[in-house]
């Protein structure tokens, strides 16, 4: 499993690409995995600067990840999945929160795709 962003067209075009963002580009034809998508309310709070990155992570974990079984998510996504959202590598984003969650819970590596 890896993570990437829509700007990485090679990753986004991969048959294993899975969008986990609230919105997706019109051109994206891959799979969308709703259980990992943040709420619009949470996205808007982060984008507007109303909450810090730490608060976003805390709320995303509480609102989304705490209700999920990491092993079941891994099975549903598949080991070859490339989890996509909008933020470029290095920017705070929920795909890297998901990656840390999977590492913490399952001990698997979830690197950012090149």
C-alpha positions in Angstrom: 0.0 0.0 0.0 1.2 3.5 -0.8 -0.1 7.1 -0.7 0.0 9.8 -3.3 -1.8 12.9 -4.7 -3.9 13.5 -7.7 -1.2 15.7 -9.1 0.9 12.6 -9.5 -0.8 11.5 -12.7 1.1 8.2 -12.8 -0.3 7.2 -9.4 -3.7 8.6 -10.1 -4.0 6.6 -13.3 -2.8 3.3 -11.7 -5.5 0.7 -11.7 -5.0 0.3 -7.9 -5.6 4.1 -7.2 -8.2 4.7 -4.6 -9.5 8.2 -3.8 -10.1 8.9 -0.1 -10.7 12.6 -0.4 -14.1 14.4 -0.1 -13.9 15.5 -3.7 -12.1 14.1 -6.8 -11.0 15.5 -10.1 -13.5 15.1 -12.9 -11.0 13.1 -14.9 -10.4 10.6 -12.1 -12.0 7.2 -13.0 -10.6 5.1 -10.2 -12.3 3.8 -7.1 -13.5 5.9 -4.2 -13.4 4.6 -0.7 -16.0 6.4 1.3 -15.1 5.2 4.8 -11.8 7.2 4.8 -13.2 10.4 3.4 -13.3 13.3 5.9 -16.5 15.3 6.3 -17.0 18.6 4.4 -17.2 20.3 7.8 -13.8 19.0 8.8 -12.3 19.9 5.5 -13.7 23.4 5.5 -12.5 24.0 9.1 -8.9 22.9 8.1 -8.9 24.9 4.8 -10.2 28.1 6.4 -7.6 27.9 9.2 -10.3 27.6 11.9 -8.4 24.5 13.3 -4.7 23.6 13.5 -3.2 20.6 11.7 -3.0 18.9 15.1 -6.7 19.6 15.8 -7.5 18.3 12.3 -5.6 15.0 12.9 -7.3 14.6 16.3 -10.7 15.2 14.9 -10.1 13.0 11.8 -9.0 10.2 14.0 -12.0 10.6 16.3 -14.6 11.1 13.5 -13.3 8.6 10.9 -10.6 6.3 12.0 -11.8 5.4 15.5 -14.9 3.8 13.9 -12.9 1.6 11.5 -11.1 -1.7 11.8 -7.6 -1.2 10.2 -7.3 -4.9 9.2 -10.7 -4.7 7.5 -9.8 -1.5 5.7 -6.6 -3.1 4.5 -8.4 -6.1 3.2 -11.0 -4.0 1.4 -8.4 -1.7 -0.1 -5.9 -4.4 -1.0 -2.1 -4.4 -0.5 -1.5 -2.7 -3.8 -3.8 0.2 -3.2 -2.5 3.8 -3.7 -4.5 6.1 -1.5 -5.1 9.5 -3.1 -6.0 13.0 -1.9 -5.3 16.5 -3.1 -2.4 17.7 -1.0 1.1 17.4 -2.5 3.8 15.4 -0.7 5.0 17.1 2.5 1.8 19.1 3.1 -0.3 18.0 6.0 -3.0 15.7 4.8 -5.3 12.9 5.9 -3.8 10.3 3.6 -0.6 10.4 5.7 -2.8 10.2 8.9 -4.3 7.1 7.4 -0.8 5.8 6.6 0.4 6.3 10.2 -2.8 4.7 11.5 -2.1 1.6 9.4 1.5 1.5 10.5 0.5 1.9 14.2 -2.2 -0.8 14.0 -0.8 -3.3 11.6 2.9 -2.6 11.5 2.9 -2.3 7.7 4.8 0.2 5.6 2.8 2.8 3.7 5.2 5.0 1.9 4.5 8.0 -0.3 4.7 7.0 -4.0 7.3 8.7 -6.1 
